[in-house]
Amino acid sequence: MVVLDATIVNIALPHIQDALSFSTTDLSWVLSAYTLTFGGLLLLGGRAGDILGRRRVFLTGILLFTLASLLGGFAQEPWQLLAARALQGVGGAIASPTSLALITTTFPEGPERNRAFGVFAAVSAGGGAIGLLAGGMLTEWLDWRWVLFVNVPIGILIAVLTPLYISESERHPGRFDIAGALTSTGGMASLVYGFIRASEEGWRDTLTLVSFGAAVVLLVAFALIESRAREPITPLRMFADRNRSGTYVIMLSLAAAMFGMFFFIVLFVQNVLGYTPIQAGLAFLPVTVAIVTGAGLSQRFLPVLGPKPFMVTGSALTGLGLAWLTLIDDGSSYVGGVLGPMVLFGFGMGLNFVTLTLTAVSGVAQHEAGAASGLLNATQQVGGSLGLSILVTVFGTAGRNEAERQVPAFMAQATPEQQVEFAKTKELPAPWGHEVLTEGISTAFIAGVGMVALALLTALLVIRVRKSDLAALNGAAADAGPMA
């Protein structure tokens, strides 16, 4: 349910935009409000399960996620939907790590637990694909609100069945690093808001500057808190190892590009190509197949080649896919302009997912493997939010410049009714609007290529994991569990 919710809303974005009058740049908050709280509180959620009891915390997270989904489905104003999405992220951050930990405590070590982890990984991978199709069907056949309402009966069913099948775990003494969780989440939220605000109001806007200033203060405070906390939410020693630090940089960079690719291509296939929501969901299925294929190949050949070749090759293919997407314009078709680069992008991401998870837990004591892999998951979510905000800033600036160039041509040909409508909305109709949208998208993908280039350089220059380390890697990975 948690993984599905990261993709099911993507397909409904154009309909949410129309229904609640979001601007294209503000629309990114529908995704970022969820991923910021999810990523920012993920490690705190895992700690809560250890201290308070995992079944109790798991149920709390599921019920909170379900309530937030219900509230989001009834939203009438943009702020109401964004608040519900942020609350969904909190619920997901509580439920997700405890669900993985419950598998460890429920199934004995050995083949039975390995099978359970395999099912967990399959459901996680399938959730993304199902979300794309389910989002399309619910939006087209019912209404965009059902991409949120659908979680309600599922959540209630889980809440009813959990006490019947899952035992409560033993509590462990510990402390909550509330200050660390709040300063990190608040700092990243301020940073993301600053970028999105700059895309609409400019870099000299007072609120933009205040947001960046608040981000600096909060993130510095977070670093100081973590360096002094007895039980920090983010153990800074995790960054002492160059391979692990490099892995986090690669994941942050790739997630930034991935979130942007999905966001902009959803807008392109529905707003420019005129795809229905179901057609849009089907259009993304080849990406899922490519990711699964790449992940399977990397898992099979890692013992032979070691992690670094997969990181380098995967990052290079991802960058090539994005570079191909920079050629997109209002005349591009799905087969000729979108399908090929998306498959290349997805295959490159698939080569990296398993590899990054293994490298993140290399050289970590077994009792800290969960924290190391959890930090990688948090990096993925927060990196996606930050990257999307940067790409949206580039998109907004390029789109605004293109719109200013297109206005004279539009006004010369527009009917009086079109001129009146433009004066009200400040949005150009097709085909002028399509040119504005695709110019912004293609320019944003140029910035995305730069993000992936950072991942590629890190893989080339920083990562030094050897094949001989793989035995230890695989053992640690089994304790950490698969990455959702």
Rosetta blueprint (number, residue, H / E / L):
1 M L
2 V H
3 V H
4 L H
5 D H
6 A H
7 T H
8 I H
9 V H
10 N H
11 I H
12 A H
13 L H
14 P H
15 H H
16 I H
17 Q H
18 D H
19 A H
20 L H
21 S L
22 F L
23 S L
24 T H
25 T H
26 D H
27 L H
28 S L
29 W H
30 V H
31 L H
32 S H
33 A H
34 Y H
35 T H
36 L H
37 T H
38 F H
39 G H
40 G H
41 L H
42 L H
43 L H
44 L H
45 G H
46 G H
47 R H
48 A H
49 G H
50 D H
51 I H
52 L H
53 G L
54 R H
55 R H
56 R H
57 V H
58 F H
59 L H
60 T H
61 G H
62 I H
63 L H
64 L H
65 F H
66 T H
67 L H
68 A H
69 S H
70 L H
71 L H
72 G H
73 G H
74 F L
75 A L
76 Q L
77 E L
78 P H
79 W H
80 Q H
81 L H
82 L H
83 A H
84 A H
85 R H
86 A H
87 L H
88 Q H
89 G H
90 V H
91 G H
92 G H
93 A H
94 I H
95 A H
96 S H
97 P H
98 T H
99 S H
100 L H
101 A H
102 L H
103 I H
104 T H
105 T H
106 T H
107 F L
108 P L
109 E L
110 G L
111 P H
112 E H
113 R H
114 N H
115 R H
116 A H
117 F H
118 G H
119 V H
120 F H
121 A H
122 A H
123 V H
124 S H
125 A H
126 G H
127 G H
128 G H
129 A H
130 I H
131 G H
132 L H
133 L H
134 A H
135 G H
136 G H
137 M H
138 L H
139 T H
140 E H
141 W H
142 L L
143 D L
144 W L
145 R L
146 W H
147 V H
148 L H
149 F H
150 V L
151 N H
152 V H
153 P H
154 I H
155 G H
156 I H
157 L H
158 I H
159 A H
160 V H
161 L H
162 T H
163 P H
164 L H
165 Y H
166 I L
167 S L
168 E L
169 S L
170 E L
171 R L
172 H L
173 P L
174 G L
175 R L
176 F L
177 D L
178 I H
179 A H
180 G H
181 A H
182 L H
183 T H
184 S H
185 T H
186 G H
187 G H
188 M H
189 A H
190 S H
191 L H
192 V H
193 Y H
194 G H
195 F H
196 I H
197 R H
198 A H
199 S H
200 E H
201 E H
202 G L
203 W L
204 R L
205 D L
206 T H
207 L H
208 T H
209 L H
210 V H
211 S H
212 F H
213 G H
214 A H
215 A H
216 V H
217 V H
218 L H
219 L H
220 V H
221 A H
222 F H
223 A H
224 L H
225 I H
226 E H
227 S H
228 R H
229 A L
230 R L
231 E L
232 P L
233 I L
234 T L
235 P L
236 L H
237 R H
238 M H
239 F H
240 A L
241 D L
242 R H
243 N H
244 R H
245 S H
246 G H
247 T H
248 Y H
249 V H
250 I H
251 M H
252 L H
253 S H
254 L H
255 A H
256 A H
257 A H
258 M H
259 F H
260 G H
261 M H
262 F H
263 F H
264 F H
265 I H
266 V H
267 L H
268 F H
269 V H
270 Q H
271 N H
272 V H
273 L L
274 G L
275 Y L
276 T L
277 P H
278 I H
279 Q H
280 A H
281 G H
282 L H
283 A H
284 F L
285 L H
286 P H
287 V H
288 T H
289 V H
290 A H
291 I H
292 V H
293 T H
294 G H
295 A H
296 G H
297 L H
298 S H
299 Q H
300 R H
301 F H
302 L H
303 P H
304 V H
305 L H
306 G L
307 P H
308 K H
309 P H
310 F H
311 M H
312 V H
313 T H
314 G H
315 S H
316 A H
317 L H
318 T H
319 G H
320 L H
321 G H
322 L H
323 A H
324 W H
325 L H
326 T L
327 L L
328 I L
329 D L
330 D L
331 G L
332 S L
333 S L
334 Y H
335 V H
336 G H
337 G H
338 V H
339 L H
340 G H
341 P H
342 M H
343 V H
344 L H
345 F H
346 G H
347 F H
348 G H
349 M H
350 G H
351 L H
352 N H
353 F H
354 V H
355 T H
356 L H
357 T H
358 L H
359 T H
360 A H
361 V L
362 S L
363 G L
364 V L
365 A L
366 Q H
367 H H
368 E H
369 A H
370 G H
371 A H
372 A H
373 S H
374 G H
375 L H
376 L H
377 N H
378 A H
379 T H
380 Q H
381 Q H
382 V H
383 G H
384 G H
385 S H
386 L H
387 G H
388 L H
389 S H
390 I H
391 L H
392 V H
393 T H
394 V H
395 F H
396 G H
397 T H
398 A H
399 G H
400 R H
401 N H
402 E H
403 A H
404 E H
405 R H
406 Q H
407 V H
408 P H
409 A H
410 F H
411 M H
412 A H
413 Q H
414 A L
415 T L
416 P H
417 E H
418 Q H
419 Q H
420 V H
421 E H
422 F H
423 A H
424 K H
425 T H
426 K L
427 E L
428 L L
429 P L
430 A L
431 P L
432 W H
433 G H
434 H H
435 E H
436 V H
437 L H
438 T H
439 E H
440 G H
441 I H
442 S H
443 T H
444 A H
445 F H
446 I H
447 A H
448 G H
449 V H
450 G H
451 M H
452 V H
453 A H
454 L H
455 A H
456 L H
457 L H
458 T H
459 A H
460 L H
461 L H
462 V L
463 I L
464 R L
465 V L
466 R L
467 K H
468 S H
469 D H
470 L H
471 A H
472 A H
473 L H
474 N H
475 G H
476 A H
477 A H
478 A H
479 D H
480 A H
481 G L
482 P L
483 M L
484 A L
